[in-house]
Amino acid sequence: MAGYTPVSGSYAIGSTVRYTCATGYKLEGSSTITCQASGTWTSAPTCDQIVCRNPSSISNMASFTPSSGPYTPISKNVVTYTCNTGYKIVGSATITCQDSGEWTNSPQCQKIVCPNPSSISYMESFSPSSGPYTPISKNVVTYTCNTGYKIVGSATITCQNTGRWTANPQCEQIVCPNPSSISNMASFAPSSGPYTPLSKNVVTYTCNAGYKIDGSATITCQNTGRWTASPQCQQIVCPNPSSISNMASFTPSSGPYTPITNNVVTYTCDAGYKIDGSATITCQNTGRWSTSPQCEQIGM
Protein backbone atom coordinates (compact mmCIF):
# COMPACT_ATOMS: atom_id res chain seq x y z
CA MET A 1 0.00 0.00 0.00
CA ALA A 2 1.03 3.64 -0.46
CA GLY A 3 0.11 4.76 3.09
CA TYR A 4 -2.59 6.22 5.26
CA THR A 5 -3.61 9.64 6.53
CA PRO A 6 -3.50 11.31 8.90
CA VAL A 7 -0.27 10.06 10.40
CA SER A 8 -0.10 10.71 14.17
CA GLY A 9 1.65 9.37 17.29
CA SER A 10 -1.69 8.56 18.94
CA TYR A 11 -5.31 8.43 17.86
CA ALA A 12 -8.35 9.21 20.00
CA ILE A 13 -11.28 6.84 20.14
CA GLY A 14 -13.51 7.52 17.14
CA SER A 15 -10.61 8.78 14.96
CA THR A 16 -10.49 7.56 11.37
CA VAL A 17 -7.60 6.83 9.06
CA ARG A 18 -7.83 6.63 5.24
CA TYR A 19 -5.69 4.17 3.29
CA THR A 20 -4.44 4.61 -0.28
CA CYS A 21 -2.74 2.03 -2.46
CA ALA A 22 0.37 2.34 -4.60
CA THR A 23 -0.05 2.77 -8.39
CA GLY A 24 -1.10 -0.48 -9.97
CA TYR A 25 -2.93 -1.66 -6.88
CA LYS A 26 -6.54 -1.30 -5.76
CA LEU A 27 -8.22 -1.33 -2.34
CA GLU A 28 -10.20 -4.35 -1.27
CA GLY A 29 -12.46 -3.40 1.62
CA SER A 30 -13.25 -0.02 3.17
CA SER A 31 -10.65 2.62 2.58
CA THR A 32 -11.13 3.92 6.16
CA ILE A 33 -10.64 2.33 9.57
CA THR A 34 -11.88 3.63 12.94
CA CYS A 35 -10.29 3.60 16.39
CA GLN A 36 -12.75 1.74 18.59
CA ALA A 37 -13.55 2.07 22.34
CA SER A 38 -11.67 -1.18 22.85
CA GLY A 39 -8.51 0.56 21.65
CA THR A 40 -8.41 -1.49 18.48
CA TRP A 41 -9.01 -0.53 14.86
CA THR A 42 -11.71 -1.84 12.63
CA SER A 43 -10.50 -4.20 9.89
CA ALA A 44 -7.92 -2.73 7.55
CA PRO A 45 -8.35 -3.10 3.76
CA THR A 46 -5.84 -4.81 1.51
CA CYS A 47 -4.11 -3.55 -1.65
CA ASP A 48 -4.44 -6.10 -4.44
CA GLN A 49 -2.52 -5.84 -7.72
CA ILE A 50 -4.64 -4.66 -10.66
CA VAL A 51 -4.51 -7.26 -13.46
CA CYS A 52 -6.11 -6.80 -16.89
CA ARG A 53 -7.50 -9.88 -18.60
CA ASN A 54 -5.71 -11.30 -21.65
CA PRO A 55 -6.16 -9.01 -24.68
CA SER A 56 -8.95 -9.95 -27.07
CA SER A 57 -8.18 -11.51 -30.44
CA ILE A 58 -9.43 -9.43 -33.35
CA SER A 59 -10.40 -10.68 -36.80
CA ASN A 60 -7.51 -10.97 -39.28
CA MET A 61 -4.88 -10.09 -36.70
CA ALA A 62 -1.44 -11.64 -37.00
CA SER A 63 -0.40 -11.24 -33.34
CA PHE A 64 -0.19 -9.01 -30.33
CA THR A 65 2.89 -8.42 -28.17
CA PRO A 66 3.72 -9.10 -25.46
CA SER A 67 1.79 -12.31 -26.05
CA SER A 68 1.51 -13.38 -22.41
CA GLY A 69 0.81 -11.71 -19.07
CA PRO A 70 0.21 -10.92 -16.40
CA TYR A 71 -0.78 -7.50 -17.77
CA THR A 72 -0.90 -4.74 -15.18
CA PRO A 73 -0.91 -0.93 -15.24
CA ILE A 74 2.77 -0.96 -14.25
CA SER A 75 4.20 -3.94 -16.18
CA LYS A 76 3.31 -5.18 -19.66
CA ASN A 77 0.78 -2.39 -19.61
CA VAL A 78 0.89 -1.71 -23.37
CA VAL A 79 0.06 -4.34 -25.99
CA THR A 80 0.65 -3.81 -29.73
CA TYR A 81 -1.42 -5.52 -32.43
CA THR A 82 -0.28 -6.41 -35.95
CA CYS A 83 -2.57 -7.52 -38.77
CA ASN A 84 -2.26 -10.29 -41.33
CA THR A 85 -0.73 -9.50 -44.69
CA GLY A 86 -3.22 -7.57 -46.77
CA TYR A 87 -4.85 -5.95 -43.74
CA LYS A 88 -4.18 -2.67 -41.95
CA ILE A 89 -4.79 -1.35 -38.44
CA VAL A 90 -7.79 0.93 -38.06
CA GLY A 91 -7.48 2.84 -34.80
CA SER A 92 -4.51 2.78 -32.45
CA ALA A 93 -2.32 -0.29 -32.82
CA THR A 94 -1.74 -0.21 -29.05
CA ILE A 95 -4.06 -0.80 -26.12
CA THR A 96 -3.26 0.13 -22.51
CA CYS A 97 -4.07 -1.69 -19.27
CA GLN A 98 -5.76 0.98 -17.15
CA ASP A 99 -6.09 1.41 -13.39
CA SER A 100 -9.70 0.29 -13.79
CA GLY A 101 -8.42 -3.14 -14.84
CA GLU A 102 -9.87 -2.59 -18.31
CA TRP A 103 -8.05 -2.17 -21.61
CA THR A 104 -8.49 0.85 -23.82
CA ASN A 105 -10.40 0.20 -27.06
CA SER A 106 -9.02 -2.49 -29.38
CA PRO A 107 -8.25 -1.61 -33.01
CA GLN A 108 -9.65 -3.42 -36.05
CA CYS A 109 -7.86 -5.14 -38.95
CA GLN A 110 -9.36 -3.86 -42.20
CA LYS A 111 -8.68 -5.31 -45.65
CA ILE A 112 -6.36 -3.14 -47.74
CA VAL A 113 -7.96 -2.28 -51.10
CA CYS A 114 -6.15 -0.35 -53.83
CA PRO A 115 -8.22 1.96 -56.06
CA ASN A 116 -8.95 1.00 -59.65
CA PRO A 117 -5.77 1.34 -61.76
CA SER A 118 -5.38 4.60 -63.67
CA SER A 119 -5.87 4.79 -67.41
CA ILE A 120 -2.73 5.90 -69.26
CA SER A 121 -2.55 7.64 -72.63
CA TYR A 122 -2.51 5.32 -75.65
CA MET A 123 -3.10 2.20 -73.56
CA GLU A 124 -5.13 -0.62 -75.04
CA SER A 125 -6.10 -2.30 -71.75
CA PHE A 126 -5.05 -3.48 -68.33
CA SER A 127 -5.78 -6.85 -66.81
CA PRO A 128 -7.37 -7.98 -64.65
CA SER A 129 -9.83 -5.26 -65.64
CA SER A 130 -11.94 -5.33 -62.47
CA GLY A 131 -11.31 -5.53 -58.72
CA PRO A 132 -11.32 -5.53 -55.87
CA TYR A 133 -7.54 -5.18 -55.98
CA THR A 134 -5.73 -6.09 -52.77
CA PRO A 135 -2.14 -6.97 -51.79
CA ILE A 136 -3.17 -10.64 -51.64
CA SER A 137 -5.61 -11.04 -54.56
CA LYS A 138 -5.50 -9.39 -57.98
CA ASN A 139 -2.44 -7.64 -56.66
CA VAL A 140 -0.64 -7.36 -60.01
CA VAL A 141 -2.11 -5.54 -63.03
CA THR A 142 -0.52 -5.67 -66.50
CA TYR A 143 -0.86 -2.87 -69.06
CA THR A 144 -0.75 -3.22 -72.86
CA CYS A 145 -0.43 -0.34 -75.32
CA ASN A 146 -2.22 0.41 -78.58
CA THR A 147 -0.66 -0.78 -81.83
CA GLY A 148 2.28 1.46 -82.68
CA TYR A 149 3.06 2.21 -79.05
CA LYS A 150 5.39 0.50 -76.58
CA ILE A 151 5.57 0.24 -72.79
CA VAL A 152 8.13 2.50 -71.11
CA GLY A 153 8.80 1.27 -67.59
CA SER A 154 7.45 -1.92 -66.05
CA ALA A 155 4.29 -3.21 -67.75
CA THR A 156 3.05 -4.38 -64.35
CA ILE A 157 1.98 -2.43 -61.26
CA THR A 158 1.56 -3.95 -57.80
CA CYS A 159 -1.01 -3.20 -55.10
CA GLN A 160 1.09 -2.54 -51.98
CA ASN A 161 0.36 -2.79 -48.28
CA THR A 162 0.05 1.01 -48.24
CA GLY A 163 -3.08 0.72 -50.39
CA ARG A 164 -1.23 2.40 -53.25
CA TRP A 165 -0.01 1.07 -56.59
CA THR A 166 3.59 1.09 -57.69
CA ALA A 167 4.42 3.59 -60.48
CA ASN A 168 2.45 3.37 -63.74
CA PRO A 169 4.26 2.78 -67.02
CA GLN A 170 3.78 5.02 -70.06
CA CYS A 171 2.82 4.18 -73.65
CA GLU A 172 5.32 5.79 -76.00
CA GLN A 173 5.03 5.99 -79.79
CA ILE A 174 7.32 3.55 -81.57
CA VAL A 175 9.61 5.42 -84.00
CA CYS A 176 12.02 3.69 -86.36
CA PRO A 177 15.33 5.43 -87.13
CA ASN A 178 15.91 7.01 -90.53
CA PRO A 179 16.40 4.28 -93.14
CA SER A 180 20.00 3.36 -93.95
CA SER A 181 21.63 4.50 -97.16
CA ILE A 182 22.79 1.61 -99.31
CA SER A 183 25.60 1.61 -101.86
CA ASN A 184 24.59 2.75 -105.36
CA MET A 185 21.08 3.66 -104.33
CA ALA A 186 19.34 6.56 -106.08
CA SER A 187 16.82 7.34 -103.32
CA PHE A 188 14.29 6.04 -100.85
CA ALA A 189 10.75 7.32 -100.42
CA PRO A 190 9.27 8.75 -98.33
CA SER A 191 12.56 10.55 -97.72
CA SER A 192 11.74 12.03 -94.31
CA GLY A 193 10.06 10.82 -91.14
CA PRO A 194 9.01 10.33 -88.51
CA TYR A 195 8.66 6.68 -89.48
CA THR A 196 6.32 4.64 -87.28
CA PRO A 197 4.45 1.33 -87.56
CA LEU A 198 1.31 3.41 -88.20
CA SER A 199 2.49 6.16 -90.56
CA LYS A 200 5.24 6.19 -93.17
CA ASN A 201 5.75 2.59 -92.19
CA VAL A 202 6.90 1.40 -95.65
CA VAL A 203 9.95 2.84 -97.44
CA THR A 204 10.81 1.99 -101.06
CA TYR A 205 14.37 2.05 -102.42
CA THR A 206 15.43 2.73 -106.01
CA CYS A 207 18.93 2.13 -107.40
CA ASN A 208 21.17 4.23 -109.61
CA ALA A 209 21.08 3.62 -113.36
CA GLY A 210 22.91 0.41 -114.16
CA TYR A 211 21.97 -1.17 -110.82
CA LYS A 212 19.06 -3.33 -109.78
CA ILE A 213 17.41 -4.15 -106.48
CA ASP A 214 18.57 -7.40 -104.90
CA GLY A 215 15.94 -8.39 -102.33
CA SER A 216 12.68 -6.60 -101.55
CA ALA A 217 12.64 -2.97 -102.68
CA THR A 218 10.56 -2.11 -99.60
CA ILE A 219 11.37 -2.16 -95.90
CA THR A 220 8.79 -1.97 -93.11
CA CYS A 221 8.94 -0.20 -89.73
CA GLN A 222 8.02 -2.91 -87.21
CA ASN A 223 6.56 -2.79 -83.70
CA THR A 224 10.06 -3.52 -82.39
CA GLY A 225 11.19 -0.10 -83.64
CA ARG A 226 13.41 -1.78 -86.23
CA TRP A 227 13.19 -2.01 -90.01
CA THR A 228 12.96 -5.24 -91.93
CA ALA A 229 16.13 -6.11 -93.88
CA SER A 230 17.37 -3.56 -96.41
CA PRO A 231 17.92 -4.62 -100.03
CA GLN A 232 21.15 -4.16 -101.97
CA CYS A 233 21.81 -2.39 -105.26
CA GLN A 234 23.59 -4.87 -107.52
CA GLN A 235 25.32 -3.91 -110.74
CA ILE A 236 23.46 -5.05 -113.88
CA VAL A 237 25.77 -7.16 -116.11
CA CYS A 238 24.75 -8.46 -119.55
CA PRO A 239 26.18 -11.81 -120.68
CA ASN A 240 28.85 -11.94 -123.40
CA PRO A 241 27.22 -11.14 -126.77
CA SER A 242 26.14 -14.13 -128.85
CA SER A 243 28.13 -15.18 -131.89
CA ILE A 244 26.11 -15.06 -135.11
CA SER A 245 26.66 -17.10 -138.25
CA ASN A 246 29.20 -15.64 -140.70
CA MET A 247 30.17 -12.80 -138.41
CA ALA A 248 33.71 -11.49 -138.52
CA SER A 249 33.76 -9.93 -135.00
CA PHE A 250 32.00 -7.76 -132.44
CA THR A 251 33.53 -4.84 -130.55
CA PRO A 252 34.29 -4.32 -127.81
CA SER A 253 35.23 -7.96 -127.70
CA SER A 254 35.42 -8.29 -123.92
CA GLY A 255 33.35 -7.13 -120.95
CA PRO A 256 32.06 -6.69 -118.46
CA TYR A 257 29.10 -5.29 -120.38
CA THR A 258 26.73 -3.14 -118.37
CA PRO A 259 24.05 -0.56 -119.20
CA ILE A 260 26.56 2.20 -118.38
CA THR A 261 29.94 0.81 -119.58
CA ASN A 262 30.64 -1.25 -122.71
CA ASN A 263 26.91 -0.96 -123.23
CA VAL A 264 26.94 -0.96 -127.07
CA VAL A 265 28.45 -3.76 -129.14
CA THR A 266 28.94 -3.51 -132.92
CA TYR A 267 28.96 -6.54 -135.19
CA THR A 268 30.84 -6.94 -138.52
CA CYS A 269 30.29 -9.76 -141.01
CA ASP A 270 32.72 -11.90 -143.01
CA ALA A 271 33.66 -10.85 -146.51
CA GLY A 272 30.77 -11.50 -148.85
CA TYR A 273 28.21 -10.95 -146.09
CA LYS A 274 26.33 -7.89 -144.94
CA ILE A 275 24.47 -6.94 -141.75
CA ASP A 276 20.76 -7.57 -141.80
CA GLY A 277 19.23 -5.38 -139.07
CA SER A 278 21.02 -2.97 -136.74
CA ALA A 279 24.77 -3.62 -136.50
CA THR A 280 24.67 -2.61 -132.84
CA ILE A 281 23.10 -4.22 -129.81
CA THR A 282 22.59 -2.51 -126.44
CA CYS A 283 22.95 -3.87 -122.92
CA GLN A 284 19.63 -2.95 -121.30
CA ASN A 285 18.59 -2.38 -117.67
CA THR A 286 16.95 -5.79 -117.77
CA GLY A 287 20.42 -7.38 -118.09
CA ARG A 288 19.51 -8.50 -121.61
CA TRP A 289 20.80 -7.38 -125.02
CA SER A 290 18.60 -5.85 -127.65
CA THR A 291 18.01 -8.08 -130.72
CA SER A 292 21.10 -9.31 -132.52
CA PRO A 293 21.47 -8.75 -136.31
CA GLN A 294 22.16 -11.46 -138.89
CA CYS A 295 24.94 -11.74 -141.50
CA GLU A 296 23.30 -12.20 -144.90
CA GLN A 297 25.20 -13.27 -148.02
CA ILE A 298 25.56 -10.45 -150.48
CA GLY A 299 23.69 -11.02 -153.71
CA MET A 300 21.20 -13.40 -152.18
HELIX and SHEET records of a PDB file:
SHEET    1   A 3 GLY A   3  THR A   5  0                                        
SHEET    2   A 3 THR A  16  THR A  20 -1                                        
SHEET    3   A 3 THR A  32  THR A  34 -1                                        
SHEET    1   B 2 TYR A  25  GLU A  28  0                                        
SHEET    2   B 2 THR A  46  GLN A  49 -1                                        
SHEET    1   C 3 MET A  61  THR A  65  0                                        
SHEET    2   C 3 VAL A  78  CYS A  83 -1                                        
SHEET    3   C 3 THR A  94  THR A  96 -1                                        
SHEET    1   D 2 TYR A  87  VAL A  90  0                                        
SHEET    2   D 2 GLN A 108  LYS A 111 -1                                        
SHEET    1   E 3 MET A 123  SER A 127  0                                        
SHEET    2   E 3 VAL A 140  CYS A 145 -1                                        
SHEET    3   E 3 THR A 156  THR A 158 -1                                        
SHEET    1   F 2 TYR A 149  VAL A 152  0                                        
SHEET    2   F 2 GLN A 170  GLN A 173 -1                                        
SHEET    1   G 3 MET A 185  ALA A 189  0                                        
SHEET    2   G 3 VAL A 202  CYS A 207 -1                                        
SHEET    3   G 3 THR A 218  THR A 220 -1                                        
SHEET    1   H 2 TYR A 211  ASP A 214  0                                        
SHEET    2   H 2 GLN A 232  GLN A 235 -1                                        
SHEET    1   I 3 MET A 247  THR A 251  0                                        
SHEET    2   I 3 VAL A 264  CYS A 269 -1                                        
SHEET    3   I 3 THR A 280  THR A 282 -1                                        
SHEET    1   J 2 TYR A 273  ASP A 276  0                                        
SHEET    2   J 2 GLN A 294  GLN A 297 -1                                        
END                                                                             
